[in-house]
Amino acid sequence: MWKYIGKGSALLGVPARDLTDNEVKEHGTKFIERSGLYKKISKKAKKKVAEPQVKGDE
């Protein structure tokens, strides 16, 4: 995923919004990267919810 950080600036033929990895490949990864209008972001890790601990007879 590529986050749009262009503050209204755009490249001809490239949407001024967050882009998927596939969209970036279509337009050229180096082109998008060098533009300074997009920033590569990692996929957010799923948060693990701690399971409640049950106290047994001690």
C-alpha positions as protocol buffer text, in pm:
chain_id: "A"
residue {
  index: 1
  type: MET
  ca { x: 0 y: 0 z: 0 }
}
residue {
  index: 2
  type: TRP
  ca { x: 124 y: 349 z: -84 }
}
residue {
  index: 3
  type: LYS
  ca { x: -3 y: 649 z: 114 }
}
residue {
  index: 4
  type: TYR
  ca { x: -69 y: 969 z: -81 }
}
residue {
  index: 5
  type: ILE
  ca { x: 119 y: 1259 z: 84 }
}
residue {
  index: 6
  type: GLY
  ca { x: 107 y: 1503 z: -209 }
}
residue {
  index: 7
  type: LYS
  ca { x: -111 y: 1773 z: -48 }
}
residue {
  index: 8
  type: GLY
  ca { x: -303 y: 1836 z: -371 }
}
residue {
  index: 9
  type: SER
  ca { x: -15 y: 1778 z: -614 }
}
residue {
  index: 10
  type: ALA
  ca { x: -55 y: 1503 z: -870 }
}
residue {
  index: 11
  type: LEU
  ca { x: 116 y: 1315 z: -1150 }
}
residue {
  index: 12
  type: LEU
  ca { x: -46 y: 1305 z: -1492 }
}
residue {
  index: 13
  type: GLY
  ca { x: -248 y: 984 z: -1519 }
}
residue {
  index: 14
  type: VAL
  ca { x: -193 y: 879 z: -1157 }
}
residue {
  index: 15
  type: PRO
  ca { x: -474 y: 917 z: -900 }
}
residue {
  index: 16
  type: ALA
  ca { x: -402 y: 1161 z: -616 }
}
residue {
  index: 17
  type: ARG
  ca { x: -504 y: 910 z: -348 }
}
residue {
  index: 18
  type: ASP
  ca { x: -363 y: 608 z: -169 }
}
residue {
  index: 19
  type: LEU
  ca { x: -253 y: 342 z: -418 }
}
residue {
  index: 20
  type: THR
  ca { x: -240 y: -35 z: -401 }
}
residue {
  index: 21
  type: ASP
  ca { x: 84 y: -216 z: -477 }
}
residue {
  index: 22
  type: ASN
  ca { x: -65 y: -330 z: -810 }
}
residue {
  index: 23
  type: GLU
  ca { x: -151 y: 28 z: -911 }
}
residue {
  index: 24
  type: VAL
  ca { x: 204 y: 137 z: -830 }
}
residue {
  index: 25
  type: LYS
  ca { x: 343 y: -144 z: -1047 }
}
residue {
  index: 26
  type: GLU
  ca { x: 119 y: -31 z: -1334 }
}
residue {
  index: 27
  type: HIS
  ca { x: 255 y: 325 z: -1320 }
}
residue {
  index: 28
  type: GLY
  ca { x: 612 y: 225 z: -1236 }
}
residue {
  index: 29
  type: THR
  ca { x: 741 y: 179 z: -885 }
}
residue {
  index: 30
  type: LYS
  ca { x: 1051 y: 397 z: -930 }
}
residue {
  index: 31
  type: PHE
  ca { x: 841 y: 674 z: -1090 }
}
residue {
  index: 32
  type: ILE
  ca { x: 596 y: 678 z: -798 }
}
residue {
  index: 33
  type: GLU
  ca { x: 873 y: 649 z: -539 }
}
residue {
  index: 34
  type: ARG
  ca { x: 1081 y: 932 z: -688 }
}
residue {
  index: 35
  type: SER
  ca { x: 781 y: 1164 z: -717 }
}
residue {
  index: 36
  type: GLY
  ca { x: 776 y: 1223 z: -342 }
}
residue {
  index: 37
  type: LEU
  ca { x: 396 y: 1222 z: -352 }
}
residue {
  index: 38
  type: TYR
  ca { x: 354 y: 872 z: -213 }
}
residue {
  index: 39
  type: LYS
  ca { x: 506 y: 686 z: 79 }
}
residue {
  index: 40
  type: LYS
  ca { x: 526 y: 307 z: 105 }
}
residue {
  index: 41
  type: ILE
  ca { x: 350 y: 183 z: 415 }
}
residue {
  index: 42
  type: SER
  ca { x: 353 y: -165 z: 556 }
}
residue {
  index: 43
  type: LYS
  ca { x: 36 y: -357 z: 609 }
}
residue {
  index: 44
  type: LYS
  ca { x: -96 y: -311 z: 958 }
}
residue {
  index: 45
  type: ALA
  ca { x: -53 y: -615 z: 1174 }
}
residue {
  index: 46
  type: LYS
  ca { x: -369 y: -752 z: 1321 }
}
residue {
  index: 47
  type: LYS
  ca { x: -392 y: -669 z: 1686 }
}
residue {
  index: 48
  type: LYS
  ca { x: -405 y: -968 z: 1911 }
}
residue {
  index: 49
  type: VAL
  ca { x: -661 y: -941 z: 2183 }
}
residue {
  index: 50
  type: ALA
  ca { x: -545 y: -1099 z: 2502 }
}
residue {
  index: 51
  type: GLU
  ca { x: -773 y: -1370 z: 2621 }
}
residue {
  index: 52
  type: PRO
  ca { x: -892 y: -1321 z: 2976 }
}
residue {
  index: 53
  type: GLN
  ca { x: -716 y: -1544 z: 3221 }
}
residue {
  index: 54
  type: VAL
  ca { x: -943 y: -1756 z: 3429 }
}
residue {
  index: 55
  type: LYS
  ca { x: -821 y: -1822 z: 3779 }
}
residue {
  index: 56
  type: GLY
  ca { x: -878 y: -2177 z: 3880 }
}
residue {
  index: 57
  type: ASP
  ca { x: -887 y: -2331 z: 4225 }
}
residue {
  index: 58
  type: GLU
  ca { x: -546 y: -2278 z: 4371 }
}
